[in-house]
Structures are given as structure tokens and as C-alpha cells.
Amino acid sequence: MLWYYYIIMVRVTFSLDDATVAEIRRTAARLRKPQSQVVREAVADYAARSDRLSEAERIRLLDAVDRLRGAKPTRPAREVDAELKSLRQARRAGGRRHGDA
């Protein structure tokens, strides 16, 4: 018995600049792959990397953490601990209850 597997493809239209189209064509020719496959692989690679921070984002966030760590507290630790305890109790009880709800 012979099984055939079909991948359903959807035809779409995009507008790309000449340099991008030329790069797709050069890459497809060099790899001996269809241009559509080159684009699919490029999109899959980009999607896999898009969840990661860029170096610039990473540095910006680390700078923010460093600034926060160096900042003086605006409230006493005792007050913060009491608020956190209250929040935890409210969550265990199903959330905050409001009189107008």
C-alpha cells in the first residue's frame, strides 16, 4: 500500500522591495530550493527567534533592573510584607471583593 502525504499550501501575495526579492532568488538558487521553501524556512527561523530578546532589549532591561536595585525603597519592608500577605489571602479566597460587584 502506498501512502501519499499532502501539505496544503495557501497562495498569498506580499509586496517586497527589489533587494529582498533578489536575496530570496540568490538564496534559492544557491541552495537549489524553491523560492517559496526559502521564504517558509526564513519565516520559521524568524518565528523561533522572535520570542528571544535582542541584545539591545536585553541590555535595556538589565539597565532597568540595575537602576531599580540601586533605588532606595519608598516604603518600609514591614508595610510591603503586609500588603503582599493581604494580596495572597485575597487570591486564595477567590480575588478581591468589591461592594459594587
N, C-alpha and C positions, 0 to 999 in steps of 0.2 A: 504494500500500500504506500502510496506517495502522498505526502502532505505538503500543501502549499501555504506559506505564511505571507499575508499581505499586510503592508503598513499603509494605512490610509493617509494620504497626503492632502493638504489643503493648499490651494493656489492662492497666494496673496500678492499684493502689489505694494512696493515701497519705493520711495524716491531717495536715491543715493547720489552723492557727488561723484564726479568723474574719477577722482583719486581712489575712492573706496571701491568703485566698480573695477578699476584697473588692478587694485590689490587682490580682490576676490579672484579675478581671472588669472593673474600670475600665480597665486597660491594654488588654485585648482589645477593649472597646467603643470606646475612643479610636482604636486602630489599625485597627479593623474587621477583626480577625483572630480565628480560633477560639481559645478559651482554651488548648487543647492545643498550638497552634502557639506561643502566647506562652510557655508553660512550656518547650517544646522549645528555643526560641531563648534563653530565660533560662539554661537548663542548659548549652547550648553556649557561651554567653558566659562563664558562671562557670567551666566546664572550661578554656576558653582562658586565663583569668586565674589559675587555681589554681596553675599552675607558677611564677608570678612571686611574688617576696617582697612581703609587705605592707610599708608604710612602717615600722611598728613592728618587724617582723622585720629589715628592712634596718638600722635604727638599732641594734638589739640586736647584730647580727652585726658591724657596724662598730665598736661599742664593744668587743667581744671582741677584734677584731683590734688595735685601739689599745692595749688592755691587754697583749696578747701582745708587741707591738712594743716596749713600754716596759719589759717584764720583762727582768731580767738573765739571761744564759744559765746553765743549770745544769751544762753540760759544756763542755769546750774544743772549739773548732771542729774540731781535728785528730781528736778522738775521734768526733765526729758524722760527719765525712767518711769515716773508716774503716768505720763501721757502714753507711753508705749504699753504699759500694763493695762491701762484703760482701753486702748485700741484692741489689744489681744482679747480681752474679756468680751468686748462688743462683737468681735468676729466670731468667737466661739458661740455666742448667743444668737447668731444669725444676722449680725450687722447692727448698725446704729438705728435706733428707733426715733422717729420724728413725730411730734404731736400732730402735725398736719397731714400725715400719711395715712 
